[in-house]
Amino acid sequence: MDPLSQGIEEESDEIDFDYYLSQISPQPTGNSTEAQPKPSTADTTSDALNACCVQPLSGLSLTQGDDDNVTETDVKDLFVVVDNPEKHTTAMESYITFRVTSKTTRSDYESSEFQVRRRYNDFIWLRQRLEETQPTLLVPPLPEKHSLKRFDRFNQEFVHMRMRALHIFMSRLAEHPVLSFNKNFQTFLTAKQSEFQAAKKEGTGFMSRMADSFHNMSASYMMKNRPPEFVATTEYINGFSDKLAVLDRISQRVIKEQYDYLSELNEWGPVFTLWSNNEGKLNDALVAMAKAVEKCFLSLQQLADATEHSLSNPLREYMLYAEAIKVVLRRRDAIQMEYEMTVEELNRKKDEKDQLNKQVETLNDRATCSNADLKADLDRWHKTKRRDFRKVFSEMADRNIQYYQQCLAAWEEAIPLIQKTDATHDDLPHDLHQ
């Protein structure tokens, strides 16, 4: 077994994915559909990382309000789990695929359960198609393509982090009231490998994305009467993004300092242990010191790991979310800009009044719908954000309290033993008299 599979299987008992898939009990409408690509070579890591994902951060907020505790009134009818990464090697490339398992009670699905394998580029395709078909909705961000750390893309920890992030991405899509019904999302969850590859070739949307990019650029310069609420939203998102960037930089420094301190503690404890072997009356005190340092080391290690996974990763996700919102706002501006330009053309061309009036009504409706869609999704995003950050900061406060309580208990246990030591001047080595 290669190191990736071995290391991942060691974590397979942490979380049981059956919990996610057992939340609904769908009435089967047919046999379960399974579509998995066959590896091109025997170099495939199987049965790996079956239970390492976390529940998606489904809430959000930094401000207080009555909607902090969001209650889901609708019964969930679609669950998606991303797990079991496998490494594939062909003559041309090596890549990782992930198992995507879905359970649903929706009538537009041919079966109640599906299982497919998808690689990271397939998730990119899905997000691009969702952005093309729903340009004014907030499509959740994907994890970054390349790690900013020293990991390569086949590193166990990098694959683990990517799998968790992809699971959060798919869970957010499954919970979205509009995006979860998108046909491209259904294709991603259900299509066999050959069918999925054919669907990916049906128009890449390259030209539409290029046109959208130039259109958005024009909108940013030509917009005249942007609604105040979206002006405020743009300003808020810009400030929110800047604050998260600062907080992320600080958290990275804190994490680095914590791991540096861990390294020092790891070297400090054995010093007391070795020293105690050469002492008589000081033995108990030195052993107590070594144990206290060891307990502090373990406690700080838990705190450092929790800081990285429970604070740093959510911060990076919401930094990407902020960038996604900026893109959606530019698309909204493009729609409004088109409406305003059409109004100006109507004023200039009186002889085409009837035709232009129809176009104005159409574009006005489109702008109104896009505003309503975006407002509703922004409200939902703010609720999610408040709940997420309240949970993140509460957990970090509890972790710090636990850390200091453990350190205090360790030293309180060590102090009596230290105080009992009858350390006389004559007991000290000759070099300590100097």
N, C-alpha and C positions, 0 to 999 in steps of 0.2 A: 504493500500500500504506500502511495507516495505521501510526502509530508502534508500536502493540502488536505487530502482525505482523512489522514490520521488525526491531524489537529482539529479538523472540523467535527469528527465523530466524537471527540472528547467532550464537546459542548452539546451533544445531542439530547441530554437529559434536562437542559435548563428550562425549556418551555415546550409544551406539547401542542403541536399545531392542530391536533384533533379538537382542541377547545374551540378554535375558530370555526372549523368545519361542522361542528356539532351544534352551533347556535341556531340552526334552522333544521327542520325536518321536512324536506320537500317531498311531495308526492311524485314518484317517478313517472315520467312521461315516456320513458323508453330506456334502453340500455345506456349505461354511462359511456360517454364518448371519450376515447383516449387517442391523442395524436402526439406522438413523440418522434423526433428525428432520430435516425439511426446514426451512431458515431461512425465516422469514416475509417477509423483505426481502432485498435484495441486500447489505445492510450486514453481511457475514459475513467474519470474518478466518479465512482458510483456510491449511492447511499450516503451522501455527505451533507452535513449541515441541515438535518431534518427538523431541528427545533430551536433555531437561534433568533427568530425574528421577534420584534416587539410590537405591541399594539401601536397603531398610528397615532400621532399627536393630532387629535381631532378637535381640539379647542383652541381658543386664542384670546389673549387680552392683557393689556397693560393699564387699562382704565377700569374704574369701578362702575357697576351698573346692575340693574335688576336682571339682566340677561346673562350674567356671568355663569350661572348654572343652567346650561342648555339641556333641555329634556327632549329626547327623541320621541316624538309621538307616533311616528310611522315605524311599523315593524320592518326590520331589515329583511330584504328578500334576495340579497346577493352578497356572498362572501368570497373573497379572493385571498389566496395565500401564495407567497413566493418563497421557495425554499430549494433545497437539494441542488446545489451547484455542481456541475460536471465539467471537466476539462476535456476538450476534443482537439485532436491533432490531425491535420490533413497534410498533404504534400505542399500546400500553399500557405497554410496559416494554422495557428493555435488560438483557441478561443474558449470562453466559458459560457455555458448555457444554464438557465435556471428553470426549475419546474414551476409552472403556474397552475394552481389548482383552484377551481371555482365551483361553488355550489349555489343554486338558485331555485326559486319557485316561480320565476317569471314565465308566462305562457309563450313568449316569443322565442324562447330557447327550446331546441329540439330535445334536450335531455336535462336532467337535474344536476348532473355533475360532469365536469370536463377537466381534462388534464393535458397540458401541452408543455413543450419546452421552447423557451425564447432566449435569445442572446441580447446583450445590451443595445445593439443597434436596432433591434426590433422595438424596444421600448421607446427609442428616439423616434422611430417612424410613427408609432402610436401617438405620441405627444404632438408631432407636427401635423398629423391629420386632424387631431382634435382642435388644434389652433386654427386650421384652415376652415373647418366646418362650423366652429363656434368661436369666432374671433373676439367676441366681447365677453366671454366667460373666463374665469380664472382657472387655467389649467395648472394643476400642481407641478412644481418643478421636479426635474430628474436630478439624481446625484451627478456630480461633476464627472466628466468622462475620464479625466486623468487625476490621479491622486496628487495632492500637494505635498505629501510626505515622501519618504524615501522608499515607499513600497512600489514594487512592480505590479502589473495588473494580475499576475497569478499568485501574488503573495496571499497567504491564508487570511491575514487580518484585513487586507484590502478587499478580498472577495466577500468576507463576512460583512464588512461595513456596507459594501455595495448591495448585497442581498437584502440587508435590513432596510436600506433606503428605498430599494425597488418595491419591497413589500409595503412600506408606508405610502409610496406613490400609487400603487394599485389599490390600496385600501381607501385612499382619499377619493380616487375615481369611482370606486364602487359605492361610496357614500354620497357622491354628488347627485343631486336630484335631476340634473339634465345630462351631464356627461356620461353617466352610467348607462343611459339609454342610447348612446351614440352607436351607430352600426359598426364603425371602425373598432370601437371597444369590444363589441360582441365578436367581431371577426378575430380580434387578437386573442380572446379567451377561448374560442371554440374551434377555429380552423385548423385542419391538419396541416402539416408542414408544406406539402405541395400546394394546397389551396392558399395558404398564407403567403407563400412566395409569389403566387400569381396575383394576389390582392395588392401586394407591395409594388408590383410593376404597373399597376393601373394609375398612371399619372403620378409623377413624383411631386408635383406642385412647385417645382423650382421656379418657373416663370411667375406664378402667382405670388410666391414669397419675395421674389425680386421686386415685382411691381408694388407689393405691399410695403416693402422697405422704403422705396422712393416716395410712395404716397405718404407714409408716415413722416418722412423728412419734410415734405412740402407742408403737411398739416401743422407741424410745429412752428413754421414760420408764417403761415398764412391765417392761422386761426384768429378770429376777431372777437367772438362772443362766447367764449367757453363758459358754461354754467359755473357759478361760484362754488358749488359743492365739489365739482371736479377740480377746480383750481385748488381748493383746500385739500382735497385728497392727494393731488400731485405734490403739494408742499409737505403734507404729512408723510407720504411715502418716501420722499427724498430725505427728510429728517430722520425718519425711522430707519432707513437704510444706512445712513451715516452713523447713527447711534449704535446699530447692531455691529457695524464694522469696527467701531471703537471697542465695543464690549467684547467682540471676538478677539481682537488683538490683545486686550487685557487678559482674557481668559486663557489665551495661548501662553502668555507670559507666566500666569499663575500656574498653569499645568507644568510648564518647564521648570519653574522654581520648585514645585512639589516633587517632581521626579528627581531633580538635582539633590534636594534634601533627602529623598529616599536613598539615593546612592550613598550619601554621607552617613545616614543612620545604619545602612547595611554594613559599612566598614567600621562603625563605632562600636556596635554591640560585641563583636568577637574580641575586641581589645580587652573589654572587661572580663570576658570569659577566660582568655589566656592569662590575664593578670591574676585571676582568682586561683589558678592552679599553682601559683608560686607564693601564695599568702596563707597565713594561718588564721589569725583572728579577723583579718579583712575578708576572708573567703565568702562568708554569707552576704556581706554588704556588696561585694563585687558581683556575685551571682545575681543578687536582687537588681543591681543596676543593669546588668546584661539583659535580664528578663523584661525589665521596664522598657528598655530601648527597643527590644524585639516587639513588644506589644505596641509601642508607638509606631514602629515601622509598619506593622500589619495594618493598623488603623489608618495611617496616612496613605498607605497603598490603596486601600478601599476608597478613601476620599478622592485621591487623584484619579483613579479609574472612573469613579462616578462623575467627577467634574468633566472629564473628557467626553463620556458617553451621554450624560444627562444634560449637560449644558452646552458644550462646544458643538456637538452635532446638531441639536435643534437650532442653535444660532445660525449655523451655516445654511440649514434648510430655509430658514425664514429670510436670510439674505437673498437666496435664490428666488424665494417667493416675492420679495419686494421688486426684484428685477422683472419678474413675470408680470406683476401689476403695472409697472411702468410701460411695458410693451402693450398691454391691453388698453391702457389710457391713451397711448398714441393711436391705436386703432380706432378708439372711440372718437378721438379728435379728427381722424381722417374722414370718418363718416359725417361728422358735423361740418367739416370743411367743405365736403362735397355738397351738402345741403345749402350752405351759405353761398357758395359759388353759383349754385343753380338759381338762388333767389336774385342774385345780382344780374345774372343773365336774363332772368325774367323781366327785370326793370329796364334792361337795354333793348330787349326785343319784344316790343308790344305786339308785333304782327304774329308772333308765335306763342301768344299768351295761353291759348287753350292747351297746346301740347306741353308747354313748360309747367303749367299749373298741375297737370297730372304727375309730371316728374317730381315737382316740389312735394306734392302730397305723399308720394311714395317714399321719397327720401326723408321727409319729416317723420313719417311713421317708423321708418327704419331707425332714425336717430332716437326717437322716443323709446322704441323697444330696446335698443342697445343701452340707453340710459337706465331703463328699468331693470334690464338683466344685470347690468354692472352694479347698480345700487343694491339689488337684492343679494348678489354674490359677495359684494364688499361687506354688507351687514353680517352675512354668514361668516366671512373671513375674520372680521373683527371679533365676533363672539368666540370663534375657535382660538384666535390668538390670545385673547385674555385668559381663557381657561388653560391653555398650554403654558404660558409664561408664569401664571400663578402656581401651577403644579411644579414647573422647573425650579423656580426660586424657593418654593416651600421645601422641596426635596433637598436642595442644596443647603438650606438652613438646618434642616434636620441632620444632614450628614455632618455638618460642622459641629453641631451640638454633640452628636454621638462621638465624634473624634475627640473633643476636649474632655468629655465625660470618661472616655476610655483611658486617655492619658492621665487624668486626675486620679482615677482608680489605680492605675499602674504605679504612680508615684506614691500614693497613700499606702500602698502595699509594701513598697520598697523602703519608705522612710523609717518604720520601726526597726527593721533589720539593720539599717545603717546606723541608727542611734544606739543600738545595743553593742555595737562594735567598740571594744576597749582598745582604742588606738593610742598607744603611748608614744612618746618621743623616741624611746629606745627600740620600739618595734619597727621603726621606719628604716629602710635601707640606708647605708652610709651616704649614698649620693643624694638622698632627699634631704639630709641635714644641711647640705650645702645649698 
